[in-house]
Amino acid sequence: MIRIRDIDHVVLRVVDLEAMMGFYLDVLGCAIERRQDEIGLVQLRAGHALLDLVTVDGKLGRAGGAPPGREGRNMDHLCFRVEPFDAGAIRSHLMACGVTPGAVESRYGAEGEGPSIYLDDPEGNTVELKGPAWPAGRAPQ
């Protein structure tokens, strides 16, 4: 029913944004794709995927609880690019499997803005199922 094509992006919660950017930019060769400083987000291009760095003291990072360490997690969620992306069929399949999916929402990913669904795995890890980017000029309002 669900066919995963690849990983769209991974979101890491970080304490020291500059050190993390230095590592991923200078050591691993990623490039800055876009920044949203008002919410504490820097998105790095990692091949065909994105690596999102979210500051733990920023708007997004505070929602994740304690900073990375023994009592806190540093990965916010894992995103799989799903193809084909039939939101109704995916939601029906998840519910039939006893998984409660979140709402279908438009979110930015490695291919641009498009539909996605959040859900939790059995241990509470958040997983995002991501569809293709909206056609130019056709994103829902």
Buried (B, 14 or more C-beta within 10 A) or exposed (E): EBEEBEBBBBBBBBBEBEEBBEEBBEEEEBEEBEEBEEEBBBBBBBEEBBBBBBBBEBEBBEEBEEBBEEEEBBEBBBBBBBEEBEBEEBBEBBEEEEBEBBEBEBBBBBBEEBBBBBBBEEEEEBBBBBBBBBEEEEEEE
